[in-house]
Amino acid sequence: MAGFPASGHDGAVGQVIYATSASLDGYVADRQGTLDWLDGLDHDPAGPGGFAEIDARAGAMVMGRATHDWVAGALERTGDPWPHRQPCWVRTRRPLDRPIPGADLRVADGSAAAAVTELRRIAGDADVWCVGGGRTASWLLDAGLLDEMWVTVAPVVLGGGVPLLAGPASLELREVARNGAFAVVRYRVLDATP
């Protein structure tokens, strides 16, 4: 399987998709708030649920402040450029004091509904990618605005850290694939309360 279907669930376009990696025990970052635990795991960026697939589908992105700060620090350390073409909203109430060169960053400091309205306007028929983290995805979920979750599950148990989601949700399994060391699972979000 080269990837998930070219449009959102049931053929729809313009979905809000939380696409992230998580440990087997459900954490998107370790106790220090880093993603270092993902280093060295076999993964094809062009494979199912891979970075290339969601990036190509997305017309806009949203991430939380902690995710932004981690990405900014990682890019500073490696010297790598910002890898995305689409505008990215950062959910924060504070100014972005670590701008990322080449990134079209905007602040989402209001309601989830207002942010998603703007994200969908910018994305057009393309999807909106919620990069993370768990609090930002939960913010969208609680507002009833999260359509799908794509989770690449790593063969790692962290024992604590930043959870995949902060609250309850009812999901429908849509597809399962393998990408290197990862199990890739696509869910349709049914409801924020099981």
C-alpha angles and dihedrals in degrees: 000000000000095000146314120297116297093246134043126273116321092005095298122141131210096048126166103234127188102208115178146132120253138182118249089259093054108263125134095192134021126249090277090053094249135128094214090117088073093061115115097013114133109251134153110218089204093049130092112314089359128150093257093054099052093039091054092049097046124091094180138013138210129195138167126254094255091053090048092050092048092049092047090052093046092050091048090052096047099034089227118149125244101277101207132089098195128081115263128209117209116208104226143118093214128076115264101254093178106056115192113227112242094013122122095218125177131178121246103195101150136064123325090240092056092046094048092047089057094041091052091046091054094041094050108184092349125095127263112234118213099202093185169179121222095251092053092048089049090050088057094041094051089052091052091244103116112098104176143008123211110190123184101201114211123212089243132106112206100179092216144002136104110349123234089238132003097215145035123285139174113225137183118217109236106168144354125201140160125241112180108294092351134090107218115208126185119199134182112222110235102174141342090236122054 
